[in-house]
Amino acid sequence: MLLGCIGDDFTGSSDLGNTLVKQGMRTVQYVGVPKTDAAPDVEAGVVALKSRSIPAAEAVKLSLQALEWLKAQGCEQFLFKYCSTFDSTAEGNIGPVAEALADALGTQSVIFCPAFPATGRTIYQGHLFVQDRLLSESGMENHPLTPMKDPDLRRVLAAQVTRAVGHVPASTVWQGADAIRARLTAETEAGRGFVIADAIRDEDLLTWGKALEGVKLLTGGSGIALGLPGNFALSGKAGAWSGQGGQVVALSGSCSNATRAQVAAHGGPKREITAEEALGGLEAETLADWALAQDGLPLIYSSAEPATVAAAQEKHGREKVAAALEGLFARTAAALAARGVKRIISAGGETSGAVVEALAPEALEIGPEIDPGVPVMRAGEMVLALKSGNFGAEDFFAKAARVMEQGA
């Protein structure tokens, strides 16, 4: 294994795996820290954790365990992967995990680059944009668990870490890899070893990739991985893929703008779950019965408007509502799998994490891309599509079902 990756959720990890496979790297996504060694032909290993929204100390512990396993596989470089909207709070978890990994690897200089231009995430002058809006005006300010109200990543990160935060501007990136390396050295020597990295084009990410050759640790979204495979001698074997037929069901717990538009556009049967139903004992078996009685692609969702989500959180408590919905989706996925469903689509990072934990695959083979950042994945006969909330076109659910069955 050459590149060792630690993802803070399952959808983002599959997004990263998708990027690496497209760049020719033999990649496997592991669900949690594996108990055995990787296969010898794996060039990039992605250890997917459900650590984005748990207490920071627990996230640090899990991430360090993942690091130790990846080090034991012989990795030469390590990537801590988080969401391209930098989902975090004043307490973490991005900063504390990155700081712990840097300490464990003995490195002072670490970049932070969640940019992913293909999905509209860009960083300019240290500020994160989603399409043509600042992060704080993109809908992410209403995220139920990690509301992002400040687009200046320097301020966001500085609140989470003990180290000073620096910046490499786009004007430096455009001068090439040597200019980036010089600026990183200058920032580190000035005591600003944690550096926000500007990137507004895929070309910028490729330049960053060249500049980061030999760097021990880096952090960011899946976009930063565009330029990394070119630094390694690769086998060029991407692995074969075959589709999966049979019943398909979609589950959606994301309340992002993109997912709510996808739910609204879905032309198949739909069943909404309210917070009150989830808290009131709605049975997963009831939802599985409903899904299997439908024609076409059934969608079970809790993707409510921000005001509805806020009202439920105010009444019942944020953590209680989130746990009830995630638990119900997890049990529903398990019930569907027990009844022979072999294709499950899941929208939302926390929802997808709960679904994958319920299905408990050890590793996931990365397959063809559905939409930018979202691949199909296989664990035995089970085929999954795990979508981050803000990813995918409006027809995502129908497209995912088609790609899962037929391939790209």
C-alpha positions as CSV (number, residue, x, y, z in Angstrom):
1,M,0.0,0.0,0.0
2,L,1.3,3.4,-1.0
3,L,-1.3,5.9,0.1
4,G,-3.1,5.6,3.4
5,C,-6.4,7.5,3.8
6,I,-8.6,8.2,6.8
7,G,-12.1,9.4,6.1
8,D,-14.4,10.9,8.7
9,D,-17.5,9.5,7.1
10,F,-18.5,6.8,4.7
11,T,-19.9,8.9,1.8
12,G,-16.8,11.1,1.8
13,S,-14.6,8.0,1.8
14,S,-16.3,6.6,-1.2
15,D,-16.0,10.0,-2.9
16,L,-12.2,9.8,-2.2
17,G,-12.0,6.2,-3.5
18,N,-13.8,7.2,-6.6
19,T,-11.2,10.0,-7.3
20,L,-8.3,7.6,-6.7
21,V,-9.7,4.8,-8.9
22,K,-10.3,7.3,-11.8
23,Q,-6.7,8.3,-11.5
24,G,-5.6,4.7,-11.9
25,M,-4.9,3.7,-8.3
26,R,-6.0,0.2,-7.1
27,T,-8.2,1.3,-4.1
28,V,-10.2,-0.4,-1.4
29,Q,-12.5,1.2,1.1
30,Y,-12.5,-0.4,4.6
31,V,-15.4,0.0,7.0
32,G,-13.7,0.9,10.2
33,V,-10.1,-0.2,11.2
34,P,-9.5,-3.6,9.6
35,K,-8.4,-6.5,11.8
36,T,-6.3,-8.2,9.1
37,D,-3.7,-6.9,6.6
38,A,-4.7,-5.5,3.2
39,A,-4.5,-7.6,0.1
40,P,-1.0,-7.2,-1.5
41,D,-2.4,-5.5,-4.7
42,V,-4.0,-2.6,-2.9
43,E,-2.2,0.6,-3.7
44,A,-4.5,3.0,-1.8
45,G,-6.4,2.1,1.3
46,V,-9.3,4.3,2.6
47,V,-10.3,3.6,6.2
48,A,-13.8,4.9,6.6
49,L,-14.8,6.1,10.0
50,K,-18.0,7.5,11.3
51,S,-16.1,10.2,13.3
52,R,-17.3,13.6,11.9
53,S,-19.9,14.4,14.5
54,I,-18.8,12.3,17.5
55,P,-16.9,13.9,20.5
56,A,-13.5,15.1,19.4
57,A,-11.5,12.9,21.8
58,E,-13.2,9.8,20.4
59,A,-12.6,10.9,16.8
60,V,-8.9,11.4,17.6
61,K,-8.7,7.9,19.1
62,L,-10.3,6.2,16.2
63,S,-8.2,8.2,13.7
64,L,-5.0,7.3,15.4
65,Q,-6.0,3.6,15.4
66,A,-6.6,3.9,11.6
67,L,-3.2,5.6,11.2
68,E,-1.4,2.7,13.0
69,W,-3.0,0.1,10.7
70,L,-2.1,2.1,7.6
71,K,1.5,2.5,8.8
72,A,1.7,-1.2,9.2
73,Q,0.6,-1.7,5.6
74,G,3.7,0.3,4.5
75,C,2.1,3.5,3.4
76,E,4.4,6.3,2.2
77,Q,1.9,9.1,2.5
78,F,-1.2,9.8,4.6
79,L,-4.4,11.7,3.8
80,F,-7.0,12.8,6.3
81,K,-10.2,13.2,4.3
82,Y,-13.1,15.3,5.5
83,C,-16.1,17.0,3.7
84,S,-15.6,19.5,1.0
85,T,-17.8,21.9,3.0
86,F,-15.4,21.6,6.0
87,D,-18.2,20.3,8.2
88,S,-17.0,21.0,11.7
89,T,-17.7,23.0,14.9
90,A,-15.6,25.3,17.1
91,E,-14.5,22.2,19.0
92,G,-13.6,20.1,16.0
93,N,-13.4,17.5,14.8
94,I,-11.1,18.4,11.8
95,G,-8.5,20.4,13.8
96,P,-8.0,18.0,16.7
97,V,-7.8,15.0,14.4
98,A,-5.3,16.7,12.1
99,E,-3.2,17.9,15.0
100,A,-3.1,14.4,16.6
101,L,-2.1,12.8,13.2
102,A,0.6,15.4,12.7
103,D,2.0,14.8,16.2
104,A,2.0,11.0,15.6
105,L,3.9,11.4,12.3
106,G,6.2,14.1,13.6
107,T,5.4,16.6,10.9
108,Q,5.0,20.4,11.3
109,S,3.6,21.4,7.9
110,V,0.1,20.2,7.0
111,I,-2.2,21.6,4.3
112,F,-6.0,21.9,4.5
113,C,-7.7,21.8,1.2
114,P,-11.3,20.8,0.9
115,A,-11.6,22.3,-2.6
116,F,-13.4,20.1,-5.2
117,P,-14.1,22.3,-8.3
118,A,-16.0,19.6,-10.1
119,T,-18.7,19.8,-7.4
120,G,-18.5,23.6,-7.0
121,R,-16.3,23.7,-3.9
122,T,-13.5,26.2,-4.3
123,I,-11.1,28.1,-2.0
124,Y,-10.0,31.7,-2.7
125,Q,-8.2,34.0,-0.3
126,G,-8.8,31.4,2.4
127,H,-12.5,31.5,2.0
128,L,-14.6,28.4,1.0
129,F,-17.2,28.8,-1.8
130,V,-20.0,26.5,-2.8
131,Q,-20.7,27.3,-6.4
132,D,-21.0,31.1,-6.5
133,R,-21.9,31.5,-2.8
134,L,-19.8,31.8,0.3
135,L,-20.1,28.7,2.5
136,S,-22.1,30.7,5.0
137,E,-24.7,31.5,2.3
138,S,-24.8,28.1,0.6
139,G,-27.4,26.4,2.8
140,M,-24.7,24.8,5.0
141,E,-25.4,27.5,7.6
142,N,-28.5,25.4,8.3
143,H,-26.8,22.0,8.6
144,P,-28.5,20.2,11.6
145,L,-25.3,18.9,13.1
146,T,-22.4,21.1,11.8
147,P,-23.8,24.5,10.8
148,M,-21.1,26.4,8.8
149,K,-21.6,30.1,9.5
150,D,-18.0,31.3,8.7
151,P,-16.5,30.9,5.2
152,D,-13.0,31.9,6.3
153,L,-11.3,28.6,6.9
154,R,-8.4,30.3,8.6
155,R,-10.7,31.4,11.4
156,V,-12.6,28.1,11.6
157,L,-9.4,26.0,11.9
158,A,-7.7,28.4,14.3
159,A,-10.5,28.0,16.8
160,Q,-9.9,24.2,16.8
161,V,-6.1,23.9,17.0
162,T,-3.2,25.0,19.2
163,R,-1.0,25.8,16.2
164,A,-1.0,29.0,14.2
165,V,-2.8,28.9,10.8
166,G,-1.2,30.1,7.6
167,H,-2.3,30.4,3.9
168,V,-1.1,29.7,0.4
169,P,-3.0,32.0,-2.0
170,A,-4.1,31.2,-5.5
171,S,-1.5,33.7,-6.9
172,T,1.2,31.4,-5.5
173,V,-0.4,28.2,-6.7
174,W,-0.5,29.6,-10.3
175,Q,3.3,30.0,-10.2
176,G,3.7,26.2,-9.9
177,A,4.8,23.5,-7.5
178,D,8.1,25.0,-6.6
179,A,6.4,28.3,-5.6
180,I,4.0,26.3,-3.4
181,R,6.8,24.4,-1.7
182,A,8.7,27.7,-1.0
183,R,5.6,29.3,0.5
184,L,4.9,26.2,2.7
185,T,8.5,26.4,4.0
186,A,8.1,30.1,4.7
187,E,4.8,29.6,6.5
188,T,6.2,26.8,8.6
189,E,9.3,28.8,9.5
190,A,7.1,31.6,10.6
191,G,5.3,29.2,13.0
192,R,2.2,28.8,10.7
193,G,2.5,25.1,9.9
194,F,-1.2,24.5,9.4
195,V,-1.9,26.0,6.0
196,I,-5.2,26.7,4.2
197,A,-4.6,26.0,0.5
198,D,-6.3,28.0,-2.2
199,A,-7.6,26.1,-5.2
200,I,-10.3,27.1,-7.7
201,R,-9.6,24.8,-10.7
202,D,-8.8,21.2,-11.2
203,E,-5.4,22.3,-12.5
204,D,-4.7,23.9,-9.2
205,L,-5.3,20.6,-7.5
206,L,-2.9,18.9,-9.9
207,T,-0.3,21.5,-9.1
208,W,-0.8,20.9,-5.4
209,G,-0.4,17.2,-6.0
210,K,3.1,17.8,-7.6
211,A,4.0,20.1,-4.7
212,L,3.1,17.5,-2.1
213,E,5.2,14.7,-3.4
214,G,7.0,13.1,-0.5
215,V,5.0,15.1,2.1
216,K,4.0,12.8,5.0
217,L,0.6,14.1,5.9
218,L,-2.0,16.2,4.1
219,T,-5.7,16.9,4.7
220,G,-8.7,17.9,2.5
221,G,-11.6,16.8,0.5
222,S,-11.4,14.2,-2.3
223,G,-10.3,16.8,-4.8
224,I,-6.8,17.0,-3.3
225,A,-6.3,13.4,-4.3
226,L,-6.5,14.3,-8.0
227,G,-2.8,14.9,-8.2
228,L,-1.5,12.4,-5.8
229,P,-1.5,9.1,-7.8
230,G,0.9,10.7,-10.3
231,N,3.6,10.7,-7.6
232,F,3.6,6.9,-7.3
233,A,4.6,4.1,-9.6
234,L,1.2,2.3,-10.1
235,S,0.2,-1.0,-11.5
236,G,-2.5,0.5,-13.7
237,K,-5.0,-2.2,-12.7
238,A,-8.4,-0.7,-12.0
239,G,-10.3,-3.9,-11.4
240,A,-13.4,-5.3,-13.2
241,W,-17.0,-4.3,-12.4
242,S,-20.3,-6.1,-13.0
243,G,-23.7,-4.7,-12.3
244,Q,-26.3,-6.0,-9.9
245,G,-30.0,-6.6,-10.7
246,G,-33.0,-7.1,-8.3
247,Q,-34.9,-4.8,-6.0
248,V,-33.5,-1.3,-5.3
249,V,-34.5,1.0,-2.5
250,A,-33.4,4.6,-1.7
251,L,-33.0,6.0,1.8
252,S,-32.5,9.8,2.4
253,G,-31.7,11.5,5.7
254,S,-29.9,14.5,4.3
255,C,-31.6,17.9,4.6
256,S,-29.2,19.7,2.2
257,N,-30.5,21.9,-0.6
258,A,-29.4,19.4,-3.3
259,T,-30.9,16.3,-1.6
260,R,-34.2,18.1,-1.0
261,A,-34.3,19.0,-4.7
262,Q,-33.6,15.3,-5.6
263,V,-36.4,14.1,-3.3
264,A,-38.8,16.6,-4.8
265,A,-37.8,15.6,-8.4
266,H,-38.1,11.8,-7.7
267,G,-40.9,10.4,-9.8
268,G,-41.3,7.1,-8.0
269,P,-43.1,6.2,-4.8
270,K,-42.1,8.2,-1.7
271,R,-42.6,7.7,2.0
272,E,-41.7,10.6,4.4
273,I,-40.5,9.9,7.9
274,T,-41.1,12.7,10.5
275,A,-39.0,13.1,13.6
276,E,-42.1,12.4,15.7
277,E,-42.6,9.0,13.9
278,A,-38.9,8.1,14.4
279,L,-39.1,9.0,18.1
280,G,-42.5,7.4,18.5
281,G,-41.5,3.9,17.6
282,L,-42.1,3.6,13.9
283,E,-40.9,0.1,13.0
284,A,-38.3,-0.6,10.4
285,E,-40.2,-3.7,9.3
286,T,-43.2,-1.4,8.5
287,L,-41.0,0.7,6.2
288,A,-39.4,-2.4,4.6
289,D,-42.9,-3.8,4.0
290,W,-44.0,-0.5,2.3
291,A,-40.9,-0.4,0.1
292,L,-41.2,-3.9,-1.2
293,A,-44.9,-3.4,-2.0
294,Q,-44.0,-0.6,-4.4
295,D,-43.4,-0.6,-8.1
296,G,-40.3,1.2,-9.5
297,L,-37.8,2.8,-7.1
298,P,-39.2,3.5,-3.6
299,L,-37.7,6.4,-1.7
300,I,-37.9,6.6,2.2
301,Y,-36.8,10.0,3.3
302,S,-36.7,12.4,6.3
303,S,-35.2,15.3,4.2
304,A,-37.2,18.2,5.7
305,E,-37.0,21.9,5.2
306,P,-34.6,23.7,7.6
307,A,-37.4,25.3,9.6
308,T,-39.0,21.9,10.2
309,V,-35.7,20.4,11.3
310,A,-35.0,23.3,13.6
311,A,-38.5,23.0,15.2
312,A,-38.0,19.3,15.8
313,Q,-34.6,19.8,17.3
314,E,-35.9,22.6,19.6
315,K,-38.7,20.4,20.8
316,H,-36.8,17.1,21.3
317,G,-33.1,17.9,21.2
318,R,-30.7,17.8,18.3
319,E,-28.8,14.6,19.3
320,K,-32.0,12.7,20.2
321,V,-33.7,13.5,16.8
322,A,-30.5,12.6,14.9
323,A,-30.0,9.3,16.8
324,A,-33.7,8.3,16.3
325,L,-33.6,8.9,12.5
326,E,-30.2,7.4,11.9
327,G,-31.2,4.3,14.0
328,L,-34.4,3.9,12.0
329,F,-32.6,4.1,8.7
330,A,-30.0,1.6,9.9
331,R,-32.7,-0.9,11.0
332,T,-34.6,-0.4,7.7
333,A,-31.5,-1.1,5.7
334,A,-30.8,-4.3,7.7
335,A,-34.5,-5.4,7.3
336,L,-34.3,-4.8,3.5
337,A,-31.0,-6.8,3.2
338,A,-32.6,-9.6,5.2
339,R,-35.4,-9.8,2.7
340,G,-33.0,-10.1,-0.2
341,V,-32.6,-6.5,-1.4
342,K,-29.2,-6.2,-3.0
343,R,-29.2,-2.5,-4.1
344,I,-29.5,0.3,-1.6
345,I,-29.0,4.0,-2.3
346,S,-28.3,6.2,0.7
347,A,-28.3,10.0,0.8
348,G,-26.5,11.9,3.6
349,G,-23.3,11.4,5.4
350,E,-24.7,10.4,8.8
351,T,-27.5,8.3,7.3
352,S,-25.0,6.5,5.1
353,G,-22.7,5.9,8.0
354,A,-25.6,4.3,10.0
355,V,-26.6,2.2,7.0
356,V,-23.1,0.9,6.4
357,E,-22.6,0.1,10.1
358,A,-25.9,-1.9,10.0
359,L,-24.9,-3.9,7.0
360,A,-21.4,-4.4,8.4
361,P,-19.3,-5.1,5.2
362,E,-15.6,-5.4,5.9
363,A,-14.5,-3.7,2.7
364,L,-16.1,-2.1,-0.4
365,E,-14.9,-2.4,-3.9
366,I,-15.1,1.0,-5.8
367,G,-17.1,0.8,-9.0
368,P,-18.2,3.2,-11.7
369,E,-19.1,6.9,-11.0
370,I,-22.8,7.9,-10.8
371,D,-22.3,11.6,-10.5
372,P,-19.1,13.6,-9.6
373,G,-17.9,12.3,-6.2
374,V,-20.4,9.4,-6.0
375,P,-19.4,5.9,-7.1
376,V,-21.2,2.6,-6.9
377,M,-19.6,0.2,-4.4
378,R,-19.9,-3.5,-3.9
379,A,-19.6,-5.8,-0.9
380,G,-20.3,-9.3,-2.1
381,E,-23.7,-9.3,-3.6
382,M,-24.7,-6.1,-1.9
383,V,-24.3,-3.0,-4.1
384,L,-24.4,0.5,-2.5
385,A,-24.5,4.1,-3.6
386,L,-23.6,6.4,-0.7
387,K,-24.1,10.1,-1.5
388,S,-23.0,13.1,0.5
389,G,-25.9,15.5,1.0
390,N,-24.9,18.2,-1.5
391,F,-23.7,16.0,-4.3
392,G,-25.5,14.7,-7.3
393,A,-27.9,15.9,-10.1
394,E,-31.7,16.2,-9.5
395,D,-32.2,12.8,-11.2
396,F,-29.6,11.2,-8.9
397,F,-31.8,8.4,-7.5
398,A,-33.0,7.1,-10.9
399,K,-29.5,7.4,-12.3
400,A,-27.9,5.6,-9.3
401,A,-30.3,2.7,-9.8
402,R,-29.4,2.4,-13.5
403,V,-25.7,2.5,-12.9
404,M,-25.9,0.0,-10.1
405,E,-27.6,-2.5,-12.4
406,Q,-25.8,-1.8,-15.7
407,G,-22.5,-0.2,-14.8
408,A,-21.2,3.1,-16.3
